[in-house]
Amino acid sequence: MQAYKLNATIDESGHLIIDEPLNIAPGKVEVIILQPVPSLESSRENQTQSQPAKQKRIVECSIPILKEWLESTEPTPSDFDPDQAKWEYLKEKHNL
């Protein structure tokens, strides 16, 4: 099967309008439509603009990339119980 990449638009009535001429043999074709989504960077920019500035955590670590990652994470809540978290995980994993 031969593949072509074309630019097209959908008008208000829902018709597909291809912006450039085609030189292909007549017959049945399969159409796959990919609609662009907003880029990840622009959505991140919107999120960072809407979120208030938070203070950076200070973490002691000799590995620079790990230190940078840990500083960007949220600290654990004061009421966090690691044993309870393990139990919840195991219950879900083994359908208990």
N, C-alpha and C positions, 0 to 999 in steps of 0.2 A: 504494500500500500504506500503510495506516495504521500508525503506530508507537505503542506504549505503553511506559512505563517503570514497572516494578513492583518491589517488594521481595519477595524470596522466600528460602527456606532449603532446603537439601538435608538430609533426615534420614539416620540411620545406614544405612537400607536402600537409599539412593540415590534416593528419591522426591523430586520437586520439590514444595514446599508454598508456594503463593502466599499472602502475608499479608493481602491485601485483596481484596474482591469485584470481579469484572469485569462490565461491561455492554457486551459485544460480541456480535455475531451469531454463531451456531454455525457451524462449518465448520473447514476445515483452517487451521492457523496455522504460521508459521515461528518458531522460538524461538532466540534468541541469548543465551547465558549469559556474563556478564562477572563474573569473580570478583575482588574487590578484592585488591590486593597490598599488602604493607607499604609505607608511604610512604617516599620517598627520604630525607626528613629523619631519620626514626627509624633507617634503616639507616646513614646517615652518622654519627649519634650513636654507634651501636654500634661502628662502625669507629674513630672517633676515641677512644673510651674504651679500646679494646683496643690501640691503637697507643701506644707510648711517646712522650713529648713530644720533638720534635726541635727543634734550634736553627734559628732563622731565618737565612737567608742575607742578607748585606749586599750590596746591588747599587746601583751608581751609575746613575741614570737620571732625566732631567728630566720624563718623562711619568709621573704618579702611578699610573695604573692598570697600566701596563706594569711599573713598579717593584714594585708589590704582587704581580703575577703572577709575576715572575721570582724574588722572594723566597720564594714558595711552592713553587717547583720544586726538583728535586734537581740538584746539580751534576753535570757530566759526569765519568765515571770517568777516572782518571789514564791508563789504557791505551787510551782512545778514539782511534781513527784515522779522521778525517773522510774521507780518500780511500777507505779500505776500506768505510766505510758507504755512500758514493756508489756504489762498484762493486757492493756487495750489492743496493742498490736498483735499479740499472740491470739487473743480471742477472735479478732477479725481474720487473721491468717488461717486459722484452723476451724472457722465457723462454729465457735463454741457458743 
